[in-house]
Amino acid sequence: MIVPTFQESASILTILARLRSAVPDADVLVVDDNSPDGTAQMVALLARTDPRLAVLVRPDKSGLGRAYLSGFRYALDHGYDYIVEIDADGSHDPAELPRMLQLAAGGRDLVIGSRWVPGGSVSNWSRSRQAISRAGNRYSRFMLGSTVRDITAGFRVFRADTVRLLLQQPTSSQGYCFQIEMAWHTERAGLSIAEHPITFEERSEGVSKMHLGIVAEALWRVTVWGVQKRLSPGQMARRSEG
């Protein structure tokens, strides 16, 4: 499991305890962007007594996408069969992981913990924020021709072979748009995606990393990809297959 962190000292120990309770035998890698609040040091101290916990400290804050790419390479180098993405702020319930892992073991190449499928929901969000999230997903689906209902979701289980295939082509996203890009490339490669309904809980500790720049990057990149797809579909398909 990959848990990216930056300034998550208020929540990291709680989410690690919940992960250990939900999936006791799983290995957990915290990828920290050199948090000045001591997040990595807290994890390193805990790892002294937990052999299934490791921390990878990157030199600076360079985006969620790059953090996950570092975690992906670590997972592939260590021979794992399944790779989990989960946020450090407690918004994703680790109790859903056994079922998501079952779906991956049953043949799904990517399993997404989805807010916007029947049975999924969000907690402690205003109506305006829900509307923005739904609109962003609708726009992404329209521009990219995707059928994924929650293409921006960050709670995921990949089969290792899926990640290995995705890493054969370059990624252009650094922020939260990375999630859109990975799901879209998985879909375009003809792989199997399942959306498992979850309840997304707004963080109760720490500070959200979401800001206008992240939203702007996502909208801009999705628009560019969608336009390229329409202007040169053959080229985009070859790029996805390569």
C-alpha positions as CSV (number, residue, x, y, z in Angstrom):
1,M,0.0,0.0,0.0
2,I,1.3,3.5,-0.9
3,V,0.4,6.4,1.4
4,P,1.7,9.7,0.1
5,T,2.2,12.4,2.7
6,F,3.1,16.0,3.1
7,Q,2.5,17.7,6.5
8,E,0.3,14.8,7.8
9,S,1.7,14.4,11.3
10,A,-1.8,15.0,12.8
11,S,-3.3,12.0,10.9
12,I,-0.6,9.6,9.8
13,L,-0.5,7.4,13.0
14,T,-4.3,7.1,12.9
15,I,-4.5,6.0,9.3
16,L,-1.6,3.5,9.7
17,A,-3.4,1.9,12.7
18,R,-6.6,1.6,10.7
19,L,-4.7,0.1,7.8
20,R,-3.0,-2.5,10.0
21,S,-6.4,-3.4,11.6
22,A,-8.1,-3.8,8.2
23,V,-5.3,-5.6,6.3
24,P,-2.9,-7.0,9.0
25,D,-0.6,-8.8,6.5
26,A,-0.2,-5.9,4.0
27,D,3.0,-4.0,3.6
28,V,2.7,-0.2,3.8
29,L,5.0,2.3,2.2
30,V,4.7,6.0,3.2
31,V,6.1,8.3,0.5
32,D,6.8,11.6,2.2
33,D,7.8,14.8,0.5
34,N,10.2,15.9,3.2
35,S,7.5,17.2,5.4
36,P,8.8,19.9,7.8
37,D,6.3,18.8,10.5
38,G,8.1,15.5,11.1
39,T,5.7,13.1,9.4
40,A,8.5,10.9,8.0
41,Q,10.3,10.8,11.4
42,M,7.1,9.6,13.1
43,V,6.7,6.8,10.5
44,A,10.3,5.8,10.8
45,L,10.0,5.5,14.5
46,L,6.9,3.3,14.2
47,A,8.7,1.2,11.5
48,R,11.2,0.1,14.1
49,T,8.6,-2.2,15.6
50,D,6.6,-2.9,12.4
51,P,8.6,-4.8,9.8
52,R,5.8,-4.4,7.3
53,L,6.1,-0.6,7.3
54,A,8.6,1.5,5.4
55,V,9.1,5.2,4.6
56,L,10.5,6.7,1.5
57,V,11.5,10.4,1.9
58,R,11.8,12.4,-1.3
59,P,13.9,15.6,-1.4
60,D,11.1,18.1,-1.9
61,K,7.4,18.5,-2.6
62,S,7.0,17.8,-6.3
63,G,3.4,16.6,-6.7
64,L,1.1,13.7,-5.9
65,G,1.7,12.0,-9.3
66,R,5.5,11.8,-8.8
67,A,5.0,10.5,-5.3
68,Y,2.9,7.7,-6.6
69,L,5.3,7.0,-9.4
70,S,8.1,6.6,-6.8
71,G,5.8,4.2,-4.8
72,F,4.9,2.2,-8.0
73,R,8.6,1.7,-8.8
74,Y,9.3,0.6,-5.2
75,A,6.4,-1.9,-5.3
76,L,7.4,-3.4,-8.7
77,D,11.0,-3.7,-7.6
78,H,9.9,-5.6,-4.5
79,G,7.7,-8.0,-6.4
80,Y,4.2,-7.2,-5.1
81,D,1.2,-8.5,-6.9
82,Y,-1.2,-5.7,-5.9
83,I,-0.6,-2.0,-5.4
84,V,-2.9,0.2,-3.3
85,E,-3.3,3.9,-3.3
86,I,-4.9,5.5,-0.2
87,D,-4.9,9.0,1.2
88,A,-3.2,9.7,4.6
89,D,-6.0,12.0,5.8
90,G,-8.5,9.3,6.7
91,S,-11.0,10.1,3.9
92,H,-10.7,6.6,2.6
93,D,-11.9,3.8,4.9
94,P,-9.4,0.9,5.0
95,A,-12.2,-1.5,5.9
96,E,-13.2,-1.4,2.2
97,L,-9.8,-2.8,1.2
98,P,-10.5,-6.5,1.6
99,R,-13.4,-6.4,-0.8
100,M,-11.4,-4.2,-3.3
101,L,-8.5,-6.7,-3.1
102,Q,-10.9,-9.5,-3.8
103,L,-12.1,-7.8,-6.9
104,A,-8.5,-7.4,-8.1
105,A,-7.8,-11.0,-7.3
106,G,-10.9,-11.9,-9.3
107,G,-9.4,-10.4,-12.4
108,R,-10.0,-6.7,-12.3
109,D,-7.0,-4.8,-13.5
110,L,-7.9,-1.6,-11.6
111,V,-10.4,-1.3,-8.7
112,I,-11.6,2.2,-7.8
113,G,-13.2,3.2,-4.5
114,S,-16.0,5.2,-6.0
115,R,-18.2,8.0,-4.5
116,W,-20.4,8.3,-7.5
117,V,-21.7,4.8,-8.2
118,P,-24.9,3.3,-6.5
119,G,-24.0,2.7,-2.9
120,G,-21.3,5.3,-2.8
121,S,-21.5,8.7,-1.0
122,V,-19.6,11.5,0.6
123,S,-19.8,12.7,4.2
124,N,-19.5,16.2,5.6
125,W,-19.4,17.8,2.1
126,S,-21.5,20.9,1.2
127,R,-23.9,20.6,-1.8
128,S,-21.7,23.0,-3.7
129,R,-18.6,20.8,-3.2
130,Q,-20.5,17.7,-4.3
131,A,-21.7,19.5,-7.3
132,I,-18.2,20.6,-8.3
133,S,-16.9,17.0,-7.9
134,R,-19.7,15.6,-9.9
135,A,-19.3,18.2,-12.6
136,G,-15.5,17.6,-12.8
137,N,-16.1,13.9,-13.3
138,R,-18.8,14.4,-15.9
139,Y,-16.6,16.8,-17.8
140,S,-13.7,14.4,-17.7
141,R,-15.8,11.5,-18.9
142,F,-17.2,13.6,-21.8
143,M,-13.8,14.9,-22.9
144,L,-12.0,11.6,-22.6
145,G,-14.8,9.3,-23.7
146,S,-14.5,7.5,-20.4
147,T,-17.1,5.3,-18.6
148,V,-15.5,5.6,-15.2
149,R,-18.0,7.3,-12.8
150,D,-15.4,8.5,-10.3
151,I,-12.3,9.0,-12.5
152,T,-10.8,11.5,-10.0
153,A,-10.9,9.1,-7.1
154,G,-7.7,8.4,-5.2
155,F,-8.6,5.2,-3.4
156,R,-7.4,2.4,-5.8
157,V,-6.1,-1.1,-6.1
158,F,-4.0,-1.9,-9.2
159,R,-2.7,-5.3,-10.3
160,A,1.0,-5.0,-10.6
161,D,0.9,-6.0,-14.3
162,T,-1.4,-3.0,-14.9
163,V,1.1,-0.6,-13.3
164,R,3.9,-2.2,-15.2
165,L,2.1,-1.5,-18.5
166,L,1.1,2.0,-17.5
167,L,4.7,2.9,-16.7
168,Q,5.8,2.0,-20.2
169,Q,4.5,5.4,-21.4
170,P,5.3,8.8,-19.9
171,T,2.8,10.6,-17.6
172,S,2.3,14.3,-17.9
173,S,0.5,15.0,-14.6
174,Q,2.0,16.0,-11.3
175,G,-1.0,16.8,-9.2
176,Y,-4.4,15.2,-8.6
177,C,-4.9,15.0,-12.4
178,F,-2.6,12.0,-12.2
179,Q,-5.5,9.9,-11.0
180,I,-7.5,10.9,-14.1
181,E,-4.6,10.1,-16.4
182,M,-3.9,6.6,-14.9
183,A,-7.6,5.6,-15.0
184,W,-7.9,6.8,-18.6
185,H,-4.8,5.0,-19.8
186,T,-6.0,1.8,-18.1
187,E,-9.3,2.1,-19.9
188,R,-7.8,2.9,-23.3
189,A,-5.5,-0.1,-22.9
190,G,-8.7,-2.3,-22.8
191,L,-8.1,-3.4,-19.3
192,S,-10.8,-4.2,-16.8
193,I,-11.9,-1.6,-14.3
194,A,-14.3,-2.1,-11.4
195,E,-15.8,0.7,-9.2
196,H,-16.5,-0.3,-5.6
197,P,-18.9,2.0,-3.7
198,I,-17.4,3.8,-0.7
199,T,-18.3,6.6,1.6
200,F,-15.7,9.3,1.4
201,E,-15.2,11.1,4.7
202,E,-13.9,14.7,4.8
203,R,-10.7,14.9,6.8
204,S,-11.1,15.8,10.5
205,E,-7.4,16.5,11.1
206,G,-4.7,18.4,9.3
207,V,-5.1,20.8,6.3
208,S,-6.4,19.9,2.8
209,K,-3.9,20.1,0.0
210,M,-6.6,20.8,-2.6
211,H,-6.4,24.3,-4.1
212,L,-7.4,26.2,-7.2
213,G,-4.1,25.5,-9.0
214,I,-4.7,21.7,-8.8
215,V,-8.3,22.1,-10.2
216,A,-7.0,24.3,-13.0
217,E,-4.3,21.8,-13.9
218,A,-6.8,19.0,-14.1
219,L,-9.3,21.0,-16.3
220,W,-6.5,22.2,-18.6
221,R,-5.0,18.7,-19.1
222,V,-8.3,17.0,-19.6
223,T,-9.3,19.6,-22.2
224,V,-6.0,19.2,-24.0
225,W,-6.3,15.4,-24.0
226,G,-9.9,15.5,-25.1
227,V,-9.1,17.8,-28.0
228,Q,-6.1,15.7,-29.1
229,K,-8.2,12.6,-28.9
230,R,-10.8,14.2,-31.3
231,L,-8.2,15.7,-33.7
232,S,-6.0,12.6,-34.0
233,P,-7.7,9.5,-32.5
234,G,-5.3,7.1,-34.2
235,Q,-2.2,8.8,-32.8
236,M,-3.7,8.9,-29.3
237,A,-4.6,5.2,-29.5
238,R,-1.1,4.2,-30.6
239,R,0.4,6.3,-27.8
240,S,-1.8,4.5,-25.3
241,E,-0.9,1.1,-26.7
242,G,2.8,1.9,-26.7
